[in-house]
Amino acid sequence: MIVGLLTIASIMLLTNTAFAVGTPAGTVIQSRSKVIYTTASGAITDTIYSNYVSLTVAQVAAVNMTPVSNTFTTTGDSVYAVYPLTITNSGNGTDQFTLSAVSSKGWTVELFHDADGDGSLQGGEISAGTITQSSIFSADSTYKIMVRVFVPRGSSLDGQVDTTTVTAVSVFDNAKTNTALVKTTVNTVNLSGATTGLTVSPADPSPGQNLTYTYTLNNTGSLPATSVLFSDLVNSSYFTLVSGTISQGTFDGSGNPATWSAGTVNAGSSVTVTIVLQVKAGVANETVLSNTINVTYTVGGNTFTVTSNSPYAAAGVVRNVSIDPASLSSTKEPEEALVYAMTVKNTGNAKDILELSYSSSKSFSWTFYKDANGNGLLDGGDTQLTTTAGSPAGVDVDSVAASDSVKVLARMIVPVVTTDQDQDSTTFTVTSAADNAKSQSATAITTINIPVLSIVRSITPSGNQPPGQEMEFVVTFQNTGHGKAYNVVITEDEPDSMSYVANSTTLDNVAKTDAADADAVTVTTVGIKKKITIIVGTVNALSAQGTIRYKATIQ
């Protein structure tokens, strides 16, 4: 007998290169077994090999983007924020990736291929166009892109933060994705009052009188505004320039437009300019004297121009309005029509268009009518007023001569509410179309009444009772609300294990028959049970009540 010692080993043949998610796709792995044995004397007699077995490594997709998060703070608005991102094919095979980006502010986001991989966006890369997909590249290789976020024009953007999410999706396996965030914080100039800050005094100058226009800007932003220049193209048909001032910088009134050079207005600072204009002697009464001031400034390499408002002024004209009564009130129930009658008046000294608007604390919807016959009621001759152009909340009442008035009606259908005596406060405001600073308001308080019904049921005699005992049921209903309850119907089902006593029902102690007649009580059989229907009708407000009684015998 030969005694031998055997050693079995497996031999595998594969590449030694390491990849992010393992062996490269397509790699063929072969292996076989090797047997070495010796005789009892220790001499190696032979080596035996098994057959080879093979397997091929499947492709697995994976993707990573770096950096995972990046931030940038702008030095202005109407500028680009640009971020470099590296996409790594972390799978084990060649792949391609679909690319997308979404801004939390809805800003425009573009993706470009960073062809030279230097982390900056060159003109040639921009002219090559935006991309929505990477090229095909091998495992463990990278593809570099540039994310460009456009910060739009808007001084109110100062301090706002946009988060743009960039997503890469594997074409080989679209379930494999990765995202990176780029956050853009906007630092810019915010000139508070740029479009609303121009005022004029007086608003009703006589020919030959001086007008003073004052314009104040506050830089409430994070950056200084540089090269700040104000300009006023003075209408020479109406005005003669008298003088101008500025709180910092210089005024030049030698030409038209007149200009103020303010230089730099730092964050947290303000600048005020004034110009004094004399109304020319030949300007006709009621001529509207319009005037605006432009301001240009530079921030972040961009120069912007803002035009001020044009405050109302008119030669020899005084604008004013009134509304009467100053307070109104009414109490209604849901779905009733409510009409408030008011008089609006032009208390100025020139013809004016009067505009009427409202604001409701309960968001009630009002419609305005011209009260043609002045009777304070909405009838056939009254016409609905139309919406004021540029003012969706208001309507044009009429073109009204000085000292004249117009009677108007405000109407709504009272909505359904859930709280008794719920109140709405609506403010009606009449405004001069020629001078929006001239307005007056009236307040209407509307109280809405609704019913509050309760029902209580009792039975006599009380306590445990034997079969055959006749029982009386007493049902009391009450309305404690401030509104009437209409079409009240109460139903009672014959109790289980009891038999209704025919014609035993009373309403407010008045006997009723079971028949379907006009006495408000009808008893019908539904299935095997009797149903008592009591038509109560209207239950008035404030503790109005009633009592229903009927009898049934315990079976």
C-alpha positions in Angstrom: 0.0 0.0 0.0 1.2 3.5 -0.9 0.4 6.1 1.7 0.5 9.7 0.4 0.0 13.2 1.6 -2.2 15.4 -0.7 -2.4 19.2 -0.9 -5.1 20.9 -3.0 -4.8 24.5 -4.2 -7.0 26.7 -6.4 -5.3 28.9 -9.0 -7.1 32.1 -10.2 -6.0 34.3 -13.1 -7.1 38.0 -13.1 -5.8 41.5 -13.3 -4.4 43.3 -10.2 -5.8 46.8 -11.1 -8.2 48.2 -8.4 -11.4 50.0 -9.3 -14.0 52.0 -7.3 -16.6 49.4 -7.3 -14.4 46.3 -7.9 -13.0 44.5 -10.9 -13.5 46.1 -14.3 -16.6 45.0 -16.3 -15.8 42.3 -18.9 -12.9 40.9 -16.9 -12.7 37.1 -17.4 -11.8 35.3 -14.3 -10.4 31.7 -14.7 -9.5 29.2 -12.0 -8.5 25.6 -11.6 -7.4 23.2 -8.8 -4.0 21.8 -8.3 -3.2 18.5 -6.4 0.2 17.7 -5.1 0.8 14.4 -3.3 3.8 12.6 -1.9 4.5 9.1 -1.0 5.2 7.8 2.4 8.9 8.3 1.9 8.3 12.0 1.2 9.3 12.0 -2.4 6.9 14.0 -4.6 5.4 11.6 -7.1 3.2 13.9 -9.2 1.1 17.1 -9.6 -2.4 17.0 -11.0 -4.5 19.9 -12.3 -8.3 20.1 -12.7 -10.1 21.7 -15.6 -10.5 25.5 -15.8 -13.8 27.3 -14.9 -14.5 30.8 -16.2 -16.7 33.8 -15.2 -17.1 37.3 -16.7 -17.4 40.3 -14.4 -20.7 42.3 -15.0 -20.8 46.1 -15.2 -21.9 48.1 -12.2 -22.6 51.8 -12.5 -21.7 54.5 -10.0 -21.0 58.2 -10.1 -19.7 60.9 -7.8 -19.4 64.6 -8.0 -17.0 66.8 -6.2 -17.0 69.0 -4.4 -20.3 67.9 -2.8 -21.1 71.5 -1.8 -19.6 74.8 -3.0 -20.5 78.5 -2.2 -19.9 81.8 -3.8 -20.8 85.4 -2.8 -21.4 87.9 -5.7 -20.2 91.4 -5.9 -23.3 92.7 -7.6 -26.5 91.6 -9.3 -27.0 90.9 -13.1 -23.8 88.8 -12.8 -22.7 85.2 -13.2 -21.6 82.8 -10.4 -19.4 80.1 -11.8 -18.6 76.8 -10.1 -16.2 73.9 -11.2 -17.4 70.4 -10.6 -15.7 67.0 -11.2 -17.7 64.0 -12.3 -16.0 60.7 -11.5 -17.1 57.5 -13.1 -17.0 55.3 -10.0 -18.4 52.3 -11.7 -16.4 49.4 -13.2 -17.1 50.1 -16.8 -17.3 52.8 -19.5 -20.3 55.0 -19.0 -21.9 58.3 -19.9 -23.9 60.7 -17.6 -26.9 62.8 -18.2 -26.6 66.2 -16.5 -29.2 68.7 -15.1 -29.4 71.6 -12.7 -32.3 73.3 -10.9 -32.1 76.6 -9.1 -34.2 77.1 -6.0 -34.9 80.7 -7.1 -35.8 79.7 -10.6 -32.7 81.5 -12.0 -31.0 80.5 -15.2 -28.4 77.7 -14.8 -26.1 76.5 -17.6 -23.6 73.7 -17.7 -20.4 73.7 -19.8 -17.6 71.2 -20.4 -14.4 72.3 -18.7 -12.4 71.1 -21.7 -9.0 72.1 -20.4 -9.9 71.1 -16.8 -8.5 74.2 -15.2 -11.6 75.0 -13.1 -12.3 78.3 -15.0 -14.8 79.1 -17.8 -13.1 80.4 -21.0 -14.7 82.0 -24.0 -14.0 79.0 -26.1 -15.8 76.7 -23.7 -18.8 79.1 -23.7 -18.9 79.2 -27.5 -18.8 75.4 -27.6 -22.3 75.6 -26.1 -24.1 74.2 -23.1 -24.2 70.5 -22.3 -26.8 68.1 -21.0 -24.6 65.0 -21.1 -21.0 64.1 -20.5 -18.9 62.3 -23.1 -18.4 58.5 -22.7 -15.4 57.9 -20.4 -13.9 54.9 -18.7 -14.1 53.7 -15.1 -12.3 55.7 -12.5 -11.8 58.5 -15.0 -13.2 62.0 -14.6 -15.1 64.6 -16.6 -15.0 68.2 -15.6 -17.8 70.7 -16.0 -18.5 74.4 -15.1 -21.8 75.4 -13.6 -22.9 79.0 -14.4 -25.7 80.5 -12.4 -27.1 83.9 -13.6 -28.1 86.3 -10.8 -30.8 88.5 -12.4 -31.2 92.2 -12.1 -32.7 93.3 -8.9 -31.5 95.4 -6.0 -33.9 93.6 -3.7 -31.9 90.4 -4.2 -29.3 91.7 -1.7 -28.7 89.0 1.0 -30.8 86.3 -0.8 -29.3 82.8 -1.2 -29.9 80.5 -4.1 -29.2 76.8 -3.9 -28.7 75.0 -7.2 -28.8 71.2 -7.3 -26.7 69.6 -10.0 -27.5 66.0 -10.8 -25.6 63.4 -12.8 -27.4 60.2 -13.9 -25.8 57.1 -15.3 -26.8 56.3 -18.9 -25.9 52.6 -18.3 -28.1 52.4 -15.1 -30.3 55.4 -14.6 -31.0 54.3 -11.0 -27.5 55.4 -10.2 -27.3 59.2 -9.6 -25.3 61.7 -7.6 -25.9 65.4 -6.7 -23.9 68.4 -5.8 -25.1 71.7 -4.4 -23.8 75.1 -5.3 -25.0 78.0 -3.2 -24.9 81.6 -4.4 -25.3 84.5 -1.9 -26.1 87.8 -3.5 -24.3 90.9 -2.3 -25.4 94.0 -4.1 -26.5 97.6 -3.9 -30.1 98.3 -2.8 -31.2 101.9 -3.3 -34.3 102.1 -1.2 -36.7 104.7 -2.5 -35.2 104.8 -6.0 -38.6 104.6 -7.7 -40.8 106.1 -5.0 -38.6 108.6 -3.1 -39.2 111.8 -5.1 -41.5 114.4 -3.4 -42.7 117.8 -4.3 -43.9 120.9 -2.4 -46.2 122.6 -2.8 -48.4 120.4 -5.0 -50.6 123.3 -6.2 -48.2 126.2 -7.1 -49.4 129.3 -8.8 -47.6 130.6 -11.9 -44.4 132.4 -10.8 -44.2 130.3 -7.6 -41.3 128.0 -6.8 -41.6 124.2 -6.5 -39.0 122.2 -4.5 -38.4 118.5 -5.5 -36.6 116.4 -3.0 -35.1 113.0 -3.7 -33.6 110.7 -1.0 -31.9 107.4 -1.7 -30.8 105.0 1.1 -28.3 102.3 0.2 -29.6 99.4 2.4 -27.6 96.9 0.4 -24.3 95.2 1.2 -22.0 96.9 -1.3 -21.2 100.5 -2.1 -22.8 102.2 -5.2 -20.1 103.9 -7.2 -20.2 106.7 -9.8 -23.6 107.7 -8.6 -25.0 110.4 -10.9 -28.5 112.1 -10.6 -30.0 114.0 -13.6 -33.1 116.0 -14.1 -34.3 116.9 -17.6 -36.1 120.1 -16.8 -39.2 120.8 -18.9 -38.5 124.3 -20.1 -42.1 124.8 -21.2 -43.2 124.7 -17.5 -40.1 125.6 -15.4 -37.2 127.8 -14.9 -34.3 126.3 -12.9 -33.6 128.2 -9.7 -31.1 126.1 -7.7 -30.1 122.6 -6.6 -28.4 121.0 -3.7 -26.9 117.6 -2.8 -26.0 116.2 0.6 -22.6 114.9 -0.7 -21.0 115.8 -4.0 -21.6 118.6 -6.4 -24.5 120.1 -8.4 -24.3 121.4 -12.0 -27.2 123.4 -13.3 -25.4 125.0 -16.2 -27.0 122.6 -18.7 -30.1 120.6 -19.3 -30.4 118.0 -17.8 -29.2 119.4 -14.5 -26.9 116.9 -12.8 -25.7 116.0 -9.3 -22.4 113.9 -8.9 -22.6 112.0 -5.6 -19.5 109.7 -6.1 -19.7 106.7 -3.9 -22.7 105.9 -1.7 -21.6 103.3 0.8 -23.7 100.5 2.3 -25.8 102.0 5.1 -25.5 105.5 3.8 -27.9 107.9 2.1 -27.8 110.8 -0.3 -30.4 113.6 -0.8 -30.7 115.9 -3.7 -33.1 118.9 -4.2 -34.0 121.1 -7.1 -36.0 124.3 -7.0 -38.0 125.1 -10.1 -40.1 128.2 -10.8 -43.4 127.7 -12.6 -43.4 130.0 -15.6 -45.9 132.8 -15.7 -47.7 131.6 -18.9 -48.5 128.1 -17.6 -52.3 127.6 -17.7 -54.3 126.7 -14.6 -54.8 123.0 -14.0 -51.7 122.1 -16.1 -50.2 118.9 -14.6 -46.5 119.6 -13.9 -44.6 116.3 -14.3 -41.0 115.9 -13.4 -38.7 112.9 -12.7 -35.1 112.4 -11.7 -32.9 109.6 -13.1 -30.0 108.0 -11.1 -27.2 105.9 -12.6 -24.8 103.9 -10.5 -22.2 101.1 -10.9 -21.9 97.9 -8.9 -20.0 94.7 -9.8 -18.8 96.2 -13.1 -22.4 96.9 -14.3 -24.0 100.3 -14.6 -27.7 100.7 -14.0 -30.2 103.5 -14.4 -33.3 104.0 -12.2 -36.1 106.5 -12.9 -38.0 108.0 -10.0 -41.7 108.4 -9.6 -43.3 111.6 -10.8 -45.1 113.2 -7.8 -48.3 115.0 -8.6 -48.3 118.7 -9.0 -50.6 121.0 -11.0 -50.6 124.7 -11.6 -53.2 126.4 -9.4 -54.9 123.0 -8.7 -55.9 121.6 -5.3 -56.8 117.9 -5.2 -58.9 116.3 -2.4 -61.7 113.8 -2.0 -64.1 112.7 0.7 -66.4 109.7 1.4 -69.6 109.8 3.5 -70.7 108.3 5.9 -67.4 107.6 7.6 -68.8 104.5 9.3 -71.4 101.9 8.3 -72.8 98.8 9.9 -75.3 96.1 9.2 -76.5 92.7 10.5 -77.2 90.0 8.0 -77.7 86.2 7.7 -75.7 84.0 5.2 -76.6 84.2 1.5 -78.5 87.5 2.0 -77.6 90.4 -0.3 -76.0 93.4 1.5 -75.8 96.9 0.1 -74.0 99.9 1.6 -74.8 103.3 0.2 -72.1 106.0 0.2 -71.4 109.4 -1.3 -67.9 110.2 -2.8 -67.1 113.8 -3.4 -64.4 115.8 -5.3 -63.5 118.4 -2.7 -60.7 119.8 -4.8 -60.9 122.8 -7.1 -60.5 121.0 -10.5 -62.2 118.1 -12.3 -60.8 114.8 -11.2 -61.5 111.0 -11.7 -62.4 109.4 -8.4 -61.3 105.8 -7.8 -63.0 103.5 -5.2 -61.3 100.5 -3.7 -61.8 98.2 -0.6 -60.0 95.9 1.8 -62.0 93.3 3.7 -60.8 91.6 6.9 -62.7 88.4 5.9 -61.8 88.6 2.2 -65.4 89.4 1.3 -65.9 90.2 -2.4 -67.7 93.5 -3.1 -69.1 94.9 -6.3 -69.6 98.7 -6.9 -72.5 100.4 -8.6 -73.3 104.0 -9.5 -76.6 104.8 -7.7 -78.3 106.5 -10.7 -81.4 107.8 -8.9 -79.7 108.3 -5.5 -82.2 106.3 -3.6 -79.7 104.2 -1.7 -81.1 101.0 -3.2 -79.8 98.7 -6.0 -82.4 98.8 -8.7 -82.6 98.5 -12.5 -81.1 101.9 -13.4 -77.9 101.4 -11.5 -74.8 100.5 -13.5 -71.8 98.4 -12.3 -68.5 100.4 -12.1 -65.5 99.1 -14.1 -62.1 98.2 -12.9 -59.5 101.0 -12.8 -56.7 100.4 -15.3 -53.6 99.3 -13.4 -55.5 99.0 -10.1 -57.2 95.6 -10.0 -58.6 96.3 -6.5 -60.3 99.5 -7.5 -62.9 101.0 -9.9 -63.4 104.3 -11.6 -66.4 106.1 -10.1 -66.6 109.0 -12.6 -64.9 112.1 -13.8 -66.3 114.5 -11.2 -66.3 118.3 -11.4 -64.9 120.3 -8.5 -67.3 120.2 -5.4 -69.5 117.6 -7.1 -70.4 114.2 -5.6 -71.5 110.8 -6.8 -73.7 108.3 -4.9 -72.3 104.8 -5.1 -73.5 101.4 -3.8 -71.3 98.5 -2.5 -72.9 95.1 -2.8 -72.1 91.6 -1.7 -73.8 88.2 -1.0 -73.1 87.4 2.6 -71.0 84.2 2.7 -71.7 81.1 4.9 -69.8 81.3 8.2 -69.6 78.9 11.1 -69.5 81.3 14.0 -72.5 83.2 15.2 -72.1 87.0 15.0 -68.8 86.7 13.1 -67.8 90.2 11.9 -66.1 91.6 8.8 -64.5 95.0 8.7 -64.3 96.4 5.2 -62.5 99.7 4.5 -63.8 101.6 1.4 -61.3 104.1 0.1 -61.9 106.9 -2.4 -58.7 108.2 -4.1 -57.9 111.1 -6.5 -56.7 109.6 -9.8 -54.7 112.8 -10.4 -53.0 112.7 -7.0 -53.0 109.3 -5.4 -51.8 110.8 -2.1 -55.2 112.3 -1.7 -57.7 109.8 -0.3 -60.2 109.2 2.4 -61.7 106.0 3.9 -65.0 104.7 5.4 -65.3 101.6 7.5 -68.2 99.1 7.3 -68.7 96.6 10.1 -70.9 93.7 9.0 -72.2 91.2 11.6 -73.3 87.8 10.4 -76.0 86.0 12.4 -76.4 82.2 12.1 -78.7 79.8 14.0 -77.3 77.6 16.8 -79.6 74.7 17.3 -79.6 72.2 20.2 -81.8 69.2 20.9 -82.3 67.3 24.2 -84.1 64.0 24.6 -85.6 62.5 27.9 -87.9 59.6 28.8 -90.4 59.0 31.6 -90.9 57.2 33.9 -87.2 56.8 34.7 -85.4 53.8 35.9 -85.8 50.1 35.0 -89.3 49.2 33.7 -91.1 45.9 32.9 -92.5 44.7 29.5 -95.8 46.3 28.7 -94.9 49.6 30.4 -95.9 52.6 28.3 -93.1 55.2 28.1 -93.2 58.9 27.1 -90.3 60.4 25.1 -89.8 64.2 25.4 -87.7 66.0 22.8 -86.9 69.7 23.3 -85.2 71.8 20.6 -83.9 75.3 21.0 -82.2 78.0 18.8 -79.7 80.1 20.9 -78.1 81.8 17.9 -78.8 85.2 16.5 -80.1 83.9 13.1 -83.3 82.1 12.3 -83.2 78.4 11.5 -85.4 77.6 8.4 -87.0 74.4 7.2 -86.3 72.6 10.5 -87.4 68.9 10.3 -87.0 66.5 13.3 -87.2 62.7 12.8 -87.7 60.1 15.5 -87.3 56.3 14.9 -89.4 53.8 16.9 -87.0 52.6 19.6 -85.7 49.0 19.5 -87.9 46.5 21.4 -90.7 49.1 21.7 -93.9 49.7 20.0 -95.0 53.3 19.0 -98.4 54.3 20.4 -100.5 55.4 17.5 -101.5 59.2 17.4 -99.6 59.9 20.6 -97.3 62.7 19.1 -97.8 66.3 20.3 -95.9 69.4 19.2 -95.8 72.1 21.8 -98.6 70.2 23.6 -100.9 70.2 20.6 -102.0 66.8 19.6 -101.2 65.6 16.1 -102.4 62.8 14.0 -100.2 60.2 12.3 -101.7 60.7 8.9 -99.9 62.6 6.1 -102.0 65.7 6.5 -101.3 69.4 7.2 -100.7 69.1 11.0 -96.8 68.9 10.7 -96.5 65.3 11.9 -96.5 62.2 9.8 -95.8 58.6 10.9 -94.7 56.1 8.3 -93.4 52.5 8.4 -89.9 52.0 7.2 -89.0 48.3 7.2 -90.5 47.0 10.4 -90.2 50.3 12.3 -92.3 53.4 12.6 -90.6 56.7 11.7 -92.0 60.0 13.1 -91.4 63.1 10.9 -92.1 66.5 12.5 -91.9 69.5 10.2 -91.1 72.4 12.6 -90.5 75.0 9.9 -88.8 78.2 11.1 -87.2 78.5 14.6 -86.6 82.1 15.5 -83.4 83.4 17.0 -82.4 83.9 20.6 -83.7 81.0 22.6 -86.8 80.2 20.6 -87.7 76.6 21.4 -90.3 73.8 21.1 -91.2 70.4 22.6 -92.2 67.1 20.9 -93.8 64.3 22.9 -94.7 60.7 21.9 -95.3 57.4 23.5 -94.1 53.8 23.0 -94.7 50.6 24.9 -92.0 48.2 25.9 -92.5 44.9 24.2 
